Amino acid sequence: MASVDAAALEGKIASLLSVIRENDSPESWSQITQVCRSIANSLRTRGEGVFYSIHFKSNATQLISRLVDNHEILGKSDLPQSLAALIPLALHGAPVPPDEYTAPICEMLRVSANLCLDHDINRGYILEAGLPQVIVSLLEGYADKTTASTIIEPLDLSVPHLHIIRTAIGVLLNASLGYDPVKFRLISLETALTIVKLSAFVYPPMSWLSLSPDDETKEAWSLRSGISNWAWRTVSELKDTKDDPKDESTRQILGPDVLPWVTPALARFIPPYEAKASSALVADASFYTQLVQADFDVLEETCTLLESLSLDVEDIRLALARGYCFPAEHLGVPCFKTMIDFIERGSYPSTWSHPAVSKEDRQRKEKVFNICKAALIKSVVEVAGEEKNEDVLWDDSVEGKPGGEFVYTMSRWIKDYVEAVGKDPSAMHRDDLVICAGLSLGNLARREKTSTALISSPLSLAPVLASPQFFSPETDVKLKHGILGLLKHVAQSASLSPVVPKAFAEVAIVQRINESGIWDEGADNMAVIVQLNAIGVVKHLCNADIDHAIALALPPPGADANYQTALQRILGLVSRSDSIPIKSEGTRVLVNVIRTLLMRRSGSTDAAQPLLTKQAEQRKRAVEAVLTSSNAKALAWFLARSGKFPILINEAVVACNLICTQKGGADLILDAILLPIPESNVGGTPLSPMGSEASSPTLVNKNPVTQNGLEMIVNALRNVDNPVVYPIEIRTNICTFLVQLSRNTSGPKLLQVQEATKPILEKIKELSTEKEDLLTNAATKVLEGWKSR
């Protein structure tokens, strides 16, 4: 390329700007086009241009030539300011360039793009000149020609205008690459929204299928696909901006306003695919595959964006939920419904079957397509999990559909899956829909009202959720996770709604979960959260209902002699697991079984009726099954490691006290509280109590390390570190336990307990205050009982 005199060309631009300000004429703009084209061409590579300078060396004059970078010369000249002034003038008051001025604007944009390519100094110059603002305003003019719609048709644009849009986005991309000052300015101008909005109408996926591939059409759609690619790259670059370099989170540059512009692209990938490509288009393999790839890129970028926004931006989650019930929220575009429809019905487009799309490429696209669905499933679950959306997505205004359309759809997905697997177990089935539905409904089932509705007619989900399709040992762990998440949330209402435990008892849910292999030794490598959810289900059910407590403690009718009960499997998992949450929550199931068997006096059939004879006999057998040394040890070790949460200490003490009321139970407990904790259990921090009837636990200043249950009893009874930690009620319950233990045991082991606790009890009695009368009386009762023996 011939060298150019950059300074002279810049001077020519400045001169033409003055002329145009005085007398705007087509001839002047034609000269602008020519001069800018020369400058832009010279800036395509670094180091263009030659100038001469005189250097003095050894008293001799030497004329040498030196290659100079035109980027440097032009960047620090008045060229950026001239361009920032000329582009608005070329619009002549119109929102978009008149056709006769597209050429000079395009060339000026080329200069701008090439000037700042890989050149931070020039990026600073064009920022000072206000050029990014001018270009964003230009793009906004095009974007204002769009209107939100459920089906987006390509914006009618000629090739020159497409060149302008592509080059304008190219300027912003080049200026912002790795240069935060420009990024911050573009973010403040809401540039990302403008670009996404415009890109959606410039290149709607698969809107090219009816084209005839003549030269002009191919050029236009190549430009359109290029615009789409650069638009997403620019948005991605802006998202990577960080106020603090140490901050690893992604900057959110888009809000709810973007939703009606991005979600319609998903509808293009939902059958039926009615449009068919012409034979001429199919025959042009290179052009065809270029557009297929562009479609694919739009889908991937759209799903990635929606996932990111849903996970990170509360306003997005709230807006999506509102829009599901009130489409006017998104200018009439049903954004959340489109996402759900894509998850359910979206399929690989027929365009991927073209011979030019290789088998490997198609397989890669199919894999990413499935990942896109998984991303939107995360979005749906997050939207349903937003606490403020509970009353929005749960809509009782739809007749015959309790919970509304969203709840009905999620319930249908679960029911359809069970029906389909029942008809043809070997076929491929939509596990992902069940996972999405289970987790979403679980997020909505946080109240007694919603939980009851899910298992009542017409939804009647209890038999479906107990289906063997979900609880066979072969069932995928992710599928179990989705169903168990829902079951756990519904079960949390068992104490408030008698419908819940009754419905789950009728479908033998405890037996289903137990026989699914979740708690078996071979399943220990599965996700802890799945095992915890299963524990949570039975923990809440047995706390609310004696039938479920019996189901946990006893084998079902007709079981063989080697059958392991649910309680045995859970406690086996507790003994094997290194997970502190598993150990704590698993042992709390035992606590709840003991409390329910030994404290409740009514069945689930009718709270006002005495226990049926059959149930009374089962209860007696269940109590006998619970009274084992291994269970006593589990309680004692639970007590010993629960110092961080007073509520857990209280649960353990109450359970130990109840066992002491049974024949032989006190001896089991006495032996257990003196046994040292296995080494792997010492010093652990238990899981914060979940779904407890009590208030949130008060944490101690430090987690006291104790070697056995007796040491924890002494610590809690003494309570010297922080009087708030172990409330009077808990310490009083410990005194009650000591009374019960002393009544039913004797010997040197009991003496060991007395020696450890007596000084503390005497001190409690000595320091009695009116506020602690309850504790003082309890301590006195223990001491007097010991004196009488």
Solvent accessible surface area in square Angstrom, and as a share of the most:
residue,aa,sasa,rsa
1,M,140,0.63
2,A,86,0.67
3,S,68,0.44
4,V,41,0.23
5,D,91,0.47
6,A,4,0.03
7,A,61,0.47
8,A,59,0.45
9,L,35,0.18
10,E,23,0.10
11,G,33,0.32
12,K,85,0.36
13,I,0,0.00
14,A,37,0.28
15,S,59,0.38
16,L,8,0.04
17,L,15,0.07
18,S,65,0.42
19,V,67,0.39
20,I,6,0.03
21,R,154,0.56
22,E,153,0.68
23,N,101,0.52
24,D,63,0.33
25,S,24,0.15
26,P,95,0.60
27,E,114,0.51
28,S,6,0.04
29,W,6,0.02
30,S,53,0.34
31,Q,70,0.31
32,I,0,0.00
33,T,13,0.08
34,Q,109,0.48
35,V,16,0.09
36,C,0,0.00
37,R,101,0.37
38,S,46,0.30
39,I,0,0.00
40,A,0,0.00
41,N,39,0.20
42,S,1,0.01
43,L,1,0.01
44,R,137,0.50
45,T,79,0.46
46,R,128,0.47
47,G,18,0.18
48,E,36,0.16
49,G,4,0.04
50,V,67,0.39
51,F,79,0.33
52,Y,146,0.56
53,S,30,0.19
54,I,100,0.51
55,H,89,0.40
56,F,157,0.65
57,K,146,0.62
58,S,100,0.64
59,N,164,0.84
60,A,54,0.42
61,T,95,0.55
62,Q,99,0.44
63,L,124,0.62
64,I,61,0.31
65,S,70,0.45
66,R,129,0.47
67,L,124,0.62
68,V,17,0.10
69,D,28,0.14
70,N,2,0.01
71,H,3,0.01
72,E,89,0.40
73,I,50,0.25
74,L,1,0.00
75,G,1,0.01
76,K,128,0.54
77,S,28,0.18
78,D,92,0.48
79,L,1,0.00
80,P,1,0.01
81,Q,94,0.42
82,S,5,0.03
83,L,0,0.00
84,A,13,0.10
85,A,24,0.18
86,L,0,0.00
87,I,1,0.00
88,P,60,0.38
89,L,66,0.33
90,A,0,0.00
91,L,28,0.14
92,H,82,0.36
93,G,83,0.80
94,A,34,0.26
95,P,96,0.60
96,V,26,0.15
97,P,2,0.01
98,P,36,0.22
99,D,103,0.53
100,E,125,0.56
101,Y,28,0.11
102,T,10,0.06
103,A,51,0.39
104,P,4,0.03
105,I,0,0.00
106,C,20,0.12
107,E,16,0.07
108,M,0,0.00
109,L,0,0.00
110,R,56,0.20
111,V,0,0.00
112,S,0,0.00
113,A,10,0.08
114,N,23,0.12
115,L,0,0.00
116,C,0,0.00
117,L,67,0.33
118,D,103,0.53
119,H,16,0.07
120,D,70,0.36
121,I,115,0.58
122,N,0,0.00
123,R,11,0.04
124,G,14,0.14
125,Y,68,0.26
126,I,0,0.00
127,L,26,0.13
128,E,139,0.62
129,A,19,0.15
130,G,16,0.16
131,L,0,0.00
132,P,1,0.01
133,Q,58,0.26
134,V,28,0.16
135,I,0,0.00
136,V,3,0.02
137,S,64,0.41
138,L,2,0.01
139,L,0,0.00
140,E,66,0.30
141,G,7,0.07
142,Y,0,0.00
143,A,3,0.02
144,D,108,0.56
145,K,100,0.43
146,T,13,0.08
147,T,104,0.60
148,A,16,0.13
149,S,43,0.28
150,T,66,0.39
151,I,112,0.57
152,I,9,0.05
153,E,107,0.48
154,P,41,0.26
155,L,21,0.11
156,D,133,0.69
157,L,16,0.08
158,S,54,0.35
159,V,22,0.13
160,P,61,0.38
161,H,16,0.07
162,L,0,0.00
163,H,51,0.23
164,I,0,0.00
165,I,0,0.00
166,R,76,0.28
167,T,14,0.08
168,A,0,0.00
169,I,0,0.00
170,G,5,0.05
171,V,1,0.01
172,L,0,0.00
173,L,7,0.04
174,N,24,0.12
175,A,0,0.00
176,S,0,0.00
177,L,54,0.27
178,G,63,0.60
179,Y,41,0.15
180,D,57,0.29
181,P,62,0.39
182,V,0,0.00
183,K,9,0.04
184,F,73,0.30
185,R,86,0.32
186,L,0,0.00
187,I,30,0.15
188,S,81,0.52
189,L,57,0.28
190,E,113,0.51
191,T,0,0.00
192,A,2,0.02
193,L,37,0.19
194,T,14,0.08
195,I,0,0.00
196,V,5,0.03
197,K,40,0.17
198,L,0,0.00
199,S,6,0.04
200,A,20,0.15
201,F,15,0.06
202,V,0,0.00
203,Y,2,0.01
204,P,3,0.02
205,P,4,0.02
206,M,15,0.07
207,S,19,0.12
208,W,0,0.00
209,L,13,0.06
210,S,96,0.62
211,L,34,0.17
212,S,75,0.48
213,P,28,0.17
214,D,76,0.39
215,D,125,0.65
216,E,121,0.54
217,T,26,0.15
218,K,62,0.26
219,E,78,0.35
220,A,14,0.11
221,W,16,0.06
222,S,40,0.26
223,L,7,0.03
224,R,14,0.05
225,S,10,0.06
226,G,19,0.18
227,I,0,0.00
228,S,4,0.02
229,N,68,0.35
230,W,77,0.27
231,A,2,0.01
232,W,22,0.08
233,R,116,0.42
234,T,0,0.00
235,V,3,0.02
236,S,53,0.34
237,E,30,0.13
238,L,0,0.00
239,K,30,0.13
240,D,84,0.44
241,T,0,0.00
242,K,66,0.28
243,D,112,0.58
244,D,68,0.35
245,P,122,0.77
246,K,180,0.76
247,D,63,0.33
248,E,163,0.73
249,S,68,0.44
250,T,59,0.35
251,R,66,0.24
252,Q,58,0.26
253,I,26,0.13
254,L,13,0.06
255,G,26,0.25
256,P,42,0.26
257,D,98,0.51
258,V,0,0.00
259,L,0,0.00
260,P,5,0.03
261,W,18,0.06
262,V,4,0.02
263,T,0,0.00
264,P,8,0.05
265,A,14,0.11
266,L,0,0.00
267,A,41,0.31
268,R,48,0.18
269,F,0,0.00
270,I,22,0.11
271,P,43,0.27
272,P,103,0.65
273,Y,45,0.17
274,E,139,0.62
275,A,53,0.41
276,K,145,0.61
277,A,24,0.19
278,S,41,0.26
279,S,97,0.63
280,A,55,0.42
281,L,0,0.00
282,V,59,0.34
283,A,84,0.65
284,D,35,0.18
285,A,40,0.31
286,S,88,0.57
287,F,8,0.03
288,Y,11,0.04
289,T,38,0.22
290,Q,73,0.32
291,L,0,0.00
292,V,2,0.01
293,Q,61,0.27
294,A,12,0.09
295,D,2,0.01
296,F,3,0.01
297,D,43,0.22
298,V,10,0.06
299,L,1,0.00
300,E,66,0.29
301,E,62,0.28
302,T,1,0.01
303,C,1,0.01
304,T,70,0.41
305,L,6,0.03
306,L,1,0.00
307,E,32,0.15
308,S,20,0.13
309,L,2,0.01
310,S,0,0.00
311,L,70,0.35
312,D,84,0.43
313,V,25,0.14
314,E,65,0.29
315,D,80,0.41
316,I,0,0.00
317,R,35,0.13
318,L,28,0.14
319,A,0,0.00
320,L,0,0.00
321,A,0,0.00
322,R,92,0.34
323,G,1,0.01
324,Y,33,0.12
325,C,42,0.25
326,F,130,0.54
327,P,64,0.40
328,A,87,0.68
329,E,67,0.30
330,H,5,0.02
331,L,117,0.58
332,G,39,0.37
333,V,2,0.01
334,P,37,0.23
335,C,0,0.00
336,F,0,0.00
337,K,92,0.39
338,T,16,0.09
339,M,0,0.00
340,I,4,0.02
341,D,27,0.14
342,F,0,0.00
343,I,0,0.00
344,E,38,0.17
345,R,119,0.44
346,G,6,0.06
347,S,41,0.27
348,Y,75,0.28
349,P,2,0.01
350,S,58,0.37
351,T,6,0.03
352,W,2,0.01
353,S,78,0.50
354,H,17,0.08
355,P,122,0.77
356,A,47,0.36
357,V,16,0.09
358,S,54,0.35
359,K,144,0.61
360,E,124,0.56
361,D,41,0.21
362,R,69,0.25
363,Q,94,0.42
364,R,108,0.39
365,K,2,0.01
366,E,36,0.16
367,K,136,0.57
368,V,22,0.13
369,F,2,0.01
370,N,78,0.40
371,I,97,0.49
372,C,4,0.03
373,K,16,0.07
374,A,48,0.37
375,A,9,0.07
376,L,0,0.00
377,I,17,0.08
378,K,109,0.46
379,S,0,0.00
380,V,0,0.00
381,V,23,0.13
382,E,66,0.30
383,V,0,0.00
384,A,0,0.00
385,G,22,0.21
386,E,22,0.10
387,E,127,0.57
388,K,128,0.54
389,N,1,0.00
390,E,11,0.05
391,D,100,0.52
392,V,37,0.21
393,L,2,0.01
394,W,18,0.06
395,D,38,0.19
396,D,78,0.40
397,S,95,0.61
398,V,52,0.30
399,E,171,0.77
400,G,62,0.60
401,K,55,0.23
402,P,35,0.22
403,G,0,0.00
404,G,0,0.00
405,E,70,0.31
406,F,1,0.01
407,V,0,0.00
408,Y,82,0.31
409,T,11,0.06
410,M,0,0.00
411,S,2,0.01
412,R,74,0.27
413,W,5,0.02
414,I,0,0.00
415,K,65,0.28
416,D,64,0.33
417,Y,24,0.09
418,V,28,0.16
419,E,97,0.43
420,A,40,0.31
421,V,20,0.12
422,G,49,0.47
423,K,155,0.65
424,D,65,0.33
425,P,102,0.64
426,S,106,0.69
427,A,44,0.34
428,M,188,0.84
429,H,46,0.20
430,R,82,0.30
431,D,45,0.24
432,D,40,0.21
433,L,17,0.08
434,V,0,0.00
435,I,29,0.15
436,C,0,0.00
437,A,0,0.00
438,G,0,0.00
439,L,41,0.20
440,S,0,0.00
441,L,0,0.00
442,G,1,0.01
443,N,24,0.12
444,L,1,0.00
445,A,0,0.00
446,R,97,0.36
447,R,112,0.41
448,E,67,0.30
449,K,119,0.50
450,T,8,0.05
451,S,0,0.00
452,T,28,0.16
453,A,24,0.18
454,L,1,0.00
455,I,12,0.06
456,S,34,0.22
457,S,96,0.62
458,P,77,0.49
459,L,6,0.03
460,S,43,0.28
461,L,0,0.00
462,A,3,0.02
463,P,79,0.50
464,V,24,0.14
465,L,1,0.00
466,A,3,0.03
467,S,6,0.04
468,P,70,0.44
469,Q,44,0.19
470,F,0,0.00
471,F,8,0.03
472,S,35,0.22
473,P,88,0.55
474,E,149,0.67
475,T,17,0.10
476,D,61,0.32
477,V,50,0.29
478,K,125,0.53
479,L,4,0.02
480,K,5,0.02
481,H,50,0.22
482,G,0,0.00
483,I,0,0.00
484,L,0,0.00
485,G,7,0.06
486,L,0,0.00
487,L,0,0.00
488,K,31,0.13
489,H,41,0.18
490,V,1,0.00
491,A,0,0.00
492,Q,70,0.31
493,S,5,0.03
494,A,4,0.03
495,S,61,0.40
496,L,131,0.65
497,S,2,0.01
498,P,103,0.65
499,V,63,0.36
500,V,0,0.00
501,P,6,0.04
502,K,107,0.45
503,A,14,0.10
504,F,0,0.00
505,A,38,0.29
506,E,125,0.56
507,V,32,0.18
508,A,42,0.33
509,I,0,0.00
510,V,3,0.02
511,Q,64,0.29
512,R,93,0.34
513,I,0,0.00
514,N,2,0.01
515,E,73,0.33
516,S,0,0.00
517,G,11,0.10
518,I,0,0.00
519,W,1,0.00
520,D,48,0.25
521,E,123,0.55
522,G,74,0.71
523,A,14,0.11
524,D,57,0.30
525,N,143,0.73
526,M,33,0.15
527,A,48,0.37
528,V,63,0.36
529,I,87,0.44
530,V,2,0.01
531,Q,4,0.02
532,L,18,0.09
533,N,7,0.04
534,A,0,0.00
535,I,0,0.00
536,G,2,0.02
537,V,0,0.00
538,V,0,0.00
539,K,6,0.02
540,H,16,0.07
541,L,0,0.00
542,C,0,0.00
543,N,22,0.11
544,A,16,0.12
545,D,5,0.03
546,I,1,0.00
547,D,40,0.21
548,H,3,0.01
549,A,0,0.00
550,I,11,0.05
551,A,45,0.35
552,L,0,0.00
553,A,6,0.05
554,L,16,0.08
555,P,53,0.33
556,P,28,0.18
557,P,126,0.79
558,G,88,0.85
559,A,36,0.28
560,D,99,0.51
561,A,110,0.85
562,N,138,0.71
563,Y,47,0.18
564,Q,90,0.40
565,T,7,0.04
566,A,2,0.02
567,L,7,0.04
568,Q,96,0.43
569,R,45,0.16
570,I,0,0.00
571,L,21,0.11
572,G,23,0.22
573,L,3,0.02
574,V,12,0.07
575,S,89,0.57
576,R,83,0.30
577,S,18,0.12
578,D,124,0.64
579,S,22,0.14
580,I,31,0.16
581,P,37,0.23
582,I,1,0.00
583,K,6,0.03
584,S,0,0.00
585,E,2,0.01
586,G,0,0.00
587,T,0,0.00
588,R,8,0.03
589,V,0,0.00
590,L,0,0.00
591,V,0,0.00
592,N,11,0.06
593,V,0,0.00
594,I,2,0.01
595,R,57,0.21
596,T,3,0.01
597,L,1,0.01
598,L,19,0.10
599,M,109,0.48
600,R,86,0.31
601,R,150,0.55
602,S,31,0.20
603,G,11,0.11
604,S,29,0.19
605,T,100,0.58
606,D,63,0.33
607,A,86,0.67
608,A,96,0.74
609,Q,101,0.45
610,P,110,0.69
611,L,42,0.21
612,L,106,0.53
613,T,121,0.70
614,K,144,0.61
615,Q,15,0.07
616,A,41,0.32
617,E,85,0.38
618,Q,43,0.19
619,R,47,0.17
620,K,130,0.55
621,R,98,0.36
622,A,0,0.00
623,V,15,0.09
624,E,105,0.47
625,A,44,0.34
626,V,4,0.03
627,L,38,0.19
628,T,51,0.30
629,S,65,0.42
630,S,67,0.43
631,N,12,0.06
632,A,1,0.01
633,K,63,0.27
634,A,16,0.12
635,L,0,0.00
636,A,0,0.00
637,W,51,0.18
638,F,0,0.00
639,L,1,0.01
640,A,1,0.01
641,R,13,0.05
642,S,0,0.00
643,G,0,0.00
644,K,54,0.23
645,F,12,0.05
646,P,5,0.03
647,I,18,0.09
648,L,0,0.00
649,I,0,0.00
650,N,38,0.20
651,E,12,0.06
652,A,0,0.00
653,V,2,0.01
654,V,33,0.19
655,A,0,0.00
656,C,1,0.00
657,N,27,0.14
658,L,24,0.12
659,I,3,0.02
660,C,0,0.00
661,T,67,0.39
662,Q,51,0.23
663,K,198,0.84
664,G,44,0.42
665,G,0,0.00
666,A,2,0.01
667,D,74,0.38
668,L,44,0.22
669,I,0,0.00
670,L,6,0.03
671,D,61,0.31
672,A,2,0.02
673,I,0,0.00
674,L,28,0.14
675,L,70,0.35
676,P,85,0.54
677,I,11,0.06
678,P,51,0.32
679,E,160,0.72
680,S,81,0.53
681,N,10,0.05
682,V,50,0.29
683,G,42,0.40
684,G,13,0.13
685,T,60,0.35
686,P,4,0.02
687,L,47,0.23
688,S,54,0.35
689,P,18,0.11
690,M,57,0.25
691,G,50,0.49
692,S,35,0.23
693,E,131,0.59
694,A,57,0.44
695,S,94,0.61
696,S,100,0.65
697,P,29,0.18
698,T,65,0.38
699,L,91,0.45
700,V,20,0.12
701,N,122,0.63
702,K,140,0.59
703,N,37,0.19
704,P,32,0.20
705,V,87,0.50
706,T,3,0.02
707,Q,85,0.38
708,N,22,0.11
709,G,0,0.00
710,L,11,0.05
711,E,69,0.31
712,M,0,0.00
713,I,0,0.00
714,V,16,0.09
715,N,41,0.21
716,A,0,0.00
717,L,0,0.00
718,R,99,0.36
719,N,12,0.06
720,V,96,0.55
721,D,113,0.59
722,N,36,0.18
723,P,101,0.64
724,V,103,0.59
725,V,3,0.02
726,Y,13,0.05
727,P,51,0.32
728,I,37,0.19
729,E,105,0.47
730,I,13,0.06
731,R,24,0.09
732,T,16,0.09
733,N,46,0.24
734,I,0,0.00
735,C,0,0.00
736,T,59,0.34
737,F,2,0.01
738,L,1,0.01
739,V,21,0.12
740,Q,33,0.15
741,L,0,0.00
742,S,7,0.04
743,R,151,0.55
744,N,71,0.37
745,T,7,0.04
746,S,78,0.51
747,G,39,0.37
748,P,112,0.70
749,K,93,0.39
750,L,8,0.04
751,L,93,0.46
752,Q,89,0.39
753,V,0,0.00
754,Q,30,0.13
755,E,112,0.50
756,A,35,0.27
757,T,0,0.00
758,K,93,0.39
759,P,80,0.50
760,I,18,0.09
761,L,0,0.00
762,E,78,0.35
763,K,113,0.48
764,I,14,0.07
765,K,86,0.37
766,E,139,0.62
767,L,107,0.53
768,S,52,0.34
769,T,71,0.41
770,E,154,0.69
771,K,177,0.75
772,E,47,0.21
773,D,67,0.35
774,L,106,0.53
775,L,0,0.00
776,T,14,0.08
777,N,98,0.50
778,A,15,0.12
779,A,0,0.00
780,T,27,0.16
781,K,114,0.48
782,V,2,0.01
783,L,11,0.05
784,E,98,0.44
785,G,31,0.30
786,W,29,0.10
787,K,156,0.66
788,S,96,0.62
789,R,145,0.53
